[in-house]
Structure formats: structure tokens, C-alpha cells
Amino acid sequence: MNSADFVLRARQLVKDYRRGRAVDGVDLEIKAGERVGLLGPNGAGKTTTLLMCLGVVRPNGGSVEILGHPMPRGRYAAMERVGFVAGYLPLPERMKVDEYLVMFARLYGLRNPRAVAQHGLERFGVAHLSRAMGTELSSGQKTLIGVVKASLHRPRLMVLDEPTASLDPEVALRVRTGLRELSESDGTALLVTSHNMVEVERLCDRVVFLSAGRVVADGRADEIAQQFGREDLEGVFLHLAEVRDAARDASRDAARDVDRLATEAS
């Protein structure tokens, strides 16, 4: 399989900060239509990996290509076919939903922007919100409209950072159903980060687990649970969080021992 077969291809990504190495040799490959969950406890390197893949953060080592465009040099061309969703991104409060979506459809250079916006609302089951003002939307509805906006231009890759974090079960189901339909009908690949393991198991057909900046598992949810001897992804997540905490405690103990020996030697 050559590089043209991949929507996203990251090789040996490394990122160092003052506090240490956040990402340590991460490989990540996603094909068209794949739905991939990028998981791990806090501090595992998920967000940094995501930002390097999107060309927002420059890696200290390794390479990223999106649709054959090297990042960050080819970011402008690549982002024309990428959608980004995050529950924390705001919506304009003094615009109606359909006005907001039509504006972005025009920015994307799409024909018939009003029809495109209406189709997006219908795909995710929220056509009734078309005339609502931003101030009238709940936090979950705002996230849902963000998903609609990010999918208007039929992206080849959608990156979703905690997309269902503030959604009630009914709205989360709409998001999953719409994203699955988008993936299956348009061949859109999904890269999803989340702390909701159940949501990931329902939406993603493949999972990549990070721990301490490295990939520790890559496969189907049931395969990974079996690999770690756990019942499900939540069990794997909790196990990796325990390993992280144990490593931090050991590091603090070692630092205290060094300080004590230095004091005694002086």
C-alpha cells in the first residue's frame, strides 16, 4: 500500500517541551472511510499529536502528510479537504444557524450554499434549528451545529476533539448516526479523540491508544481489550492511567532521593 492510499500518514512524530518529551515516535495512518479513535489518559500526547497532524504545531522530528500534502508546508491545500470539530469552539451569538452555515458554504466555495446548508442540517436531524439564533442554542446543540459546519464541504478527513462531550444521549446518537453515514456514503475518514470510551466503541472501527507519548495499542476495540486482559476500552484506559500515575510517583520519589543525597553530601 503506497502513500496515496492514505488520507493521513504520520511517521515517527516527536515533540519536546521544557517539561519533557510529549510525543515519542508516534506512527498513525488512516485510510479513506476509516473511523479511528485516538485515546489515552491525560498527558498521553493525544492533543499534541492531533495538533501536529493538523500542522498547527511543528514536530521536532518525524513527518505528516494529509492527502499527499506535507505538513505544515502544505497545510493550506490540505485543509481545503479537512473538517475540524471541537465542543469548545464558539458559535456567533447574533447569527441564525442557517446564516452561519450558508456563510461557511460560501467560504468553502460551494455551489448552492443554501441547499448545502439545509442538507447538512437534515443529515444530522436538526433542520428545526435552522432559524434559531446562537443565543438560543444549548451547548450540545452548538456542538452539533459545529459538526454540520465541518461537514458541509464533504471533507476527506474530519478531526473531532471530544465531539460528544456536552451532548445528551439523544443528540449524541444523532452525531454518531450522521458521522457514520458521512463516512460510509462519502468515504470521509474520521479521527476522534474522546474520554468517552462507550462513544468510541460505538463510532470507531479502529482504536489507537497512546501512553507516555507512544502508541501502545492499535486495532479493534475488542482486540485491544483482550491484549490488556480487560473487559472493554474503559478498563484499558483506567489501567493506563494507573501506569501513568505510578510512573509519576516513582519519578517524584527518585527526585526526592537525589535531593536528600545531595543535601547529605554537602
N, C-alpha and C positions, 0 to 999 in steps of 0.2 A: 504494500500500500504506500503510494507516494504522498508528498505533502499536499498535493491538490485535492486529495480525498478528505482533508480535514478542514473544518470551519475554524477551529482554534488549535494551535500547536505551540506548546511551551516546553522548552528544553532546559533542564538544569538551572532553573531560576535561583538566584541568590540575592538576598538583600540584607545588608548590615546597617544597624543603627548604633548609636552610642552605647545603648544598654546591652547590645549583643546582636547575634545573628537571628533575624526574624524568619527568614526563609532560607532553607539549606538544601539546594539541589532538587527542586520540585519539577517533575515532569507531568504535563497534563495535555491530553489530546482528546478532542471532541469532534465527532463526525456529524454530518447533516442529519437532523431529525433526532439525535440523541438527547436524552433528558438526564443531566448529570448533577448530582448533589455534591457540593464541596463542604465537608463537615469537619468538625474538630472543636475541642474546648477552647475557651478564651485563651489567647496567646499562642494558638497553634500556627498562626500565619495565614489564615483564610483571607482576611481583608487585604493584607499586603500583597498576597498572590493575585487577588482579584484586581487590585489597582495596577499591578504590573502588567497583567494581561490586557487591561484597557488602555495602557500607555500613559496613565496618569502619574505613575511612579516609575522611575528609571531603575532597572535592576543593576546590582553590582557585578552580576555575572549571569550568563545564560541568554536565551533569546525567546521571543514571542512572535508568532505570525497569526494574523487573523485574515482568513480568505486570501492567503498568499502575500499579504502586506506586512512587512516587518515593522514591529512596534519599537519605539514610539515614532520612528521616522515616517511610517505610512499611516499614521493614526487618522488623518483627515479622510483618506479614501476608505479605510476600514470602517470608520464609524458611520458611514452612509448606509451600511448594511447591518448595523448593530443597534439593539434597543437596550435601555438600562432602566431598571425598576428598583426603587427602594421605598419602604414605608415611611422614611423620614423626609422625603423630598416634598416641599410645599407645593400647593396649587394657588393660582391667583384667586384672591377672595372676591374681587369685584368683577369677575367674568362669569358668564354662563358656561356650563360644561361644553355645550356644542360649539360655542365661540372659541373656547380654548382648544378643542380638538381640531376644528377647522383651521385655526391659526397654524398648528403644527403640521397638519396635512399640507398646507401651502408651503411652509418652510421646507418640508421634505420634497417639494416639487411634484406632488401627486396630482393627477387629473381628477376632476370631480371631487374636490375635497369634502363637500358636504355629504355626498354619498359614502365616501370612505369613512368619515366620522360616524355616520349612522350605522354602517355595517360593523364597525368596531364595538359600538355600544351594544348592538344586538348580539354579537358573538359572546360577550361576557354577561348577557342578561341584565343590562342596566339602561336600556333605552328610555325608561321612565325618568332617568336623571338628566336627560339632555338639556332641559331648560332651568335646571337648578343652579343657583349661584354657589360659588366656592364656600361662602359663609354658611350655607345650608347643609353642607355635606358632613357626615361623621368622618372620623379618622379612617375607618375601614373603607368607606366609600371613596375617600380621596385616594387611598392606595389603589383601589380598583380602577379609578379613572386614570391613574398613572400607568397601570398595566395596559389599558386601552391605548393610551397615547403612545407608549413604547412599541406597540404592535402595528400601528397604522401603516407603516411603510413596508410591511411584510419582511422584517429583518431576517437575515440568515442565522443570526445568533442573538438570543436575548439573555442578558445577565440580570439576575434577580437577587437582590440582597435583602433577606428576610421579608419576602413578599407578602406573607400571610400573618405577620407578627401581630397586627392590631385588628384582625378580622374575626368576626363571629363565624361559627361553623357553616352557616348557610352561604355567606359571602365567600368564605374560603373555598367551598365547593365550586362556586361559580368560577373563581380564579383557576382552580385546578382543571375544571372541565374546559374552559376556554383555552388555556395554555396547551392542554393535551391535544385539542382539536387543531390549534395553530401548528403544533409540531407535526401532527400526522398529515394534515392537508397541505401545508406549505413547506414542510421539511425544515422548519425552524428548529435549530438546536437550542437547548436551554441549559444554562449554568446557574444553579441555585445554591445560595448559602442560607442556612437556617439553623435555629436551635430547636425547631420542632421536628423531632425525628419521625413522628407519625406522618406529618405532611410530606416529608421527603420520601418515605416509603410508598406513599400513595401516588406521588407525581413522577418520581425519577426511576428510570430503568437501570441506572448505574450510580454508584456512590464512590467518592474518593475521600478518604479520611486523612487528615493531617494531624500530626502531633509533633510539637517542638520544631516546627518548620519543615518537617519531612513527610512524605507520603508513606503511611504505614499500612494502607489497605486500598484496593481498587477493584471493584467488582459489584455484583448484585448484592442487595441488602441481606438476603438470606445467607449468601456465601460469606460475607464479612462477619455476620453474627456467629456463624459456625467456626470461622477462623479464630475468633477470640473466645470461643466457648461461652457465648452469651445468647440469650433468647431473642434479642432484637437489637436494632440500632441504638436505642436508648441505653441498653446495657453496655454496648461498646463505648458510647460517649462517656458514661459515668466511669467506666474503667480507665479510659484515657485521661479523664480529669483527675482521678486518684493518682495515676502515674505522674502527671504534671505536678500535683501538689507535693508528692513525695520527693520529687527531684528538687523542687524549690526549698523544701525543708532541709534536705541534705546539703544544698548549696549554702544556705544560711548557717547551718551548723559548722560547715567547713570554714566559712569566713570567720566565725567566732573563734574557732580553734586557732586560726592563723593570727588573729588579733591577740589572743591570750599568749601564744608562744612568743610573739614579738614583744609583748609587754614584759614577760618574764625574762627574756634575753637582754632587755635594756636595764 
